[in-house]
Amino acid sequence: MNPVPRSFYDRDTITVAHDLLGAFLVHDVAGEVRVGKIVEVEAYLGETDLAAHSSKGLTPRTRILFGPPGFAYVYLIYGMYFCMNVVTEREGSACAVLLRALEPVQNVSERTRGPGLLCRAMGIDLHHNGQDLESRDFFIAPRDDYAPHQVVARPRIGVAYSGIWAAKPLRFYLKGNPYISKK
């Protein structure tokens, strides 16, 4: 498996979110290659999106979001779970796609339904914040274009504080996949 090119991420965030579904997250953890098929994501649309971390502007925490596309934005929530986003669009747009759930493919034995569990199962933590997703040991590989799938759009989860942004259908998942985090 090879990484998708940076140009894959340098596009409209919703388009990237859709195209990530069925793609493969690959992480070499101490010589063990873990692979999961991405089955659920959420799009975050930059500084105007009140659910996005970038809505507070450029900070040390969000610096990665304002950088070039194709890098991982990893952060800690509730003091115990890591979440991974992929930075999208042109530098300065501060858009990203959160990876919410994976279908285990290779060397993934832990639960992967939810962004925190996904990161735990894939061995992702704060050391991966800012990691180039074109690296050889941590990347996203293209989906199998021969595998048909139907995408479902729903409101994002856990962003009630964001007003009208909470109801926007920016959570996408593969219809019927048993590994999505929530219906």
C-alpha angles and dihedrals in degrees: 000000000000131000121261110250122261089253087069089068095039093082140082109313096231090051090051090047091055092045092050090063107099093014120119128247108211125192127171105212110189092324096318111111111215118196130186131175111233108238104161134034142161126218121222114195107205134257096340092054103090091202092058121093087227091065087085090058132239112341133154088264095050098039091105091056091058092049131085121306123264100053130114120248107200124177140167122247129190087004091278115057130068121212126197128211130176115226113236140188128023124330111281096027093099094210126145146165120233115218105226106172143007136199106225113244108162134008093347111125102154126083116280103184104118133025096266094049090044091056093046092050092047096045094244121154141146091297086073095057106118093013114153108243090213090070121118096239103040120035150112117257122204121268123251101265090203092064107091118215140170119223121220120203121208137155116283120261126248099008101107089130090069098076114214090004090069093068097047112113096240098132113093131187142165109266113246096007109144093213100065113120099232137357 
